[in-house]
Amino acid sequence: MLTYLGFNLVPIEKYDGQTNSREWLQLYSTTIRSTGGDSYVMANYLQVCLDPAVQIWLTSLPKESITSWGDLNKKLIVSFQATCN
């Protein structure tokens, strides 16, 4: 397990845009918190845990359109709710 600034980096199944985004975010945030991470870590580590297509979505968001972890959660859920199986 790698450690970065006191946060233990753990393997998390990548979000592919096909699974339920709300459920995946719950698992993601629980995993990050259980290893000592906070909302800052969750927001910054998220891109590592996204498949390339979802990374493209994230990086294409308008600059400064996300102001908090909660805001990012809402945007991801709304954007991918129609594509989940």
C-alpha positions, 0 to 999 in steps of 0.5 A, a space after each residue: 500500500 502506498 502512502 501520500 501525505 498521510 493518506 494510504 492509497 488503496 486500489 478502488 475499482 474504477 468507475 466506468 460510467 455503466 454501474 450505478 454512480 451513486 452506489 459507486 461513489 458511496 463505496 469510493 467515499 467509504 473506502 477513502 475515509 476508512 484509510 484516513 482521507 477526507 473530502 479534499 483527498 476524495 476530490 483529488 484522487 477521484 480521477 485516478 479511479 475513473 475509466 478513460 471515458 469518465 476522465 474525459 467527462 471530468 476534464 471537460 467540465 467548465 473551469 471552476 464549475 466544481 466548488 466542493 466534493 458534494 458538487 462533484 458528487 451531484 454532477 457525476 450522479 446526474 451525468 451518468 444516471 441514465 447510462 447505468 445498467 
